[in-house]
């Protein structure tokens, strides 16, 4: 029967992490801000519509 313990000689498999370019980081930050703003505005609009209507 084969042992399934991790061996220090075994290499990790899977996707490799790559460092994002500075422009990618700014675009990701801008997208995060846009999504959070849209969620806040939508939530406020929903609350106002429930209170008024």
Buried (B, 14 or more C-beta within 10 A) or exposed (E): EEEEEEEEEEEEEEEEEEEEEEEEEEEEEEEEEEEEEEEEEEEEEEEEEEEEE
